């Protein structure tokens, strides 16, 4: 049961990100150029956004907002470290939402 809620939550988050991307992008291109960083220090991470493939960008983009500067950095979605971090964040969020 918990696993199905996690899938539903992740699906809704991806749909929301996709809709937001279509509403705000308007440029018809990717936000990240190049492959992105393979690693960042966890204590400098403020926020992370996962932007799925769309008609305006043909690959997944992962954008980290650094604290306290607010600088945004693209992360390499193919990096094992980045994949582990995103998976851990999804698990953490899904477990928090099931305890509400």
Helices and strands as residue ranges (DSSP letters): H 2-25, G 42-44, E 45-51, E 61-66, E 72-75, H 80-98
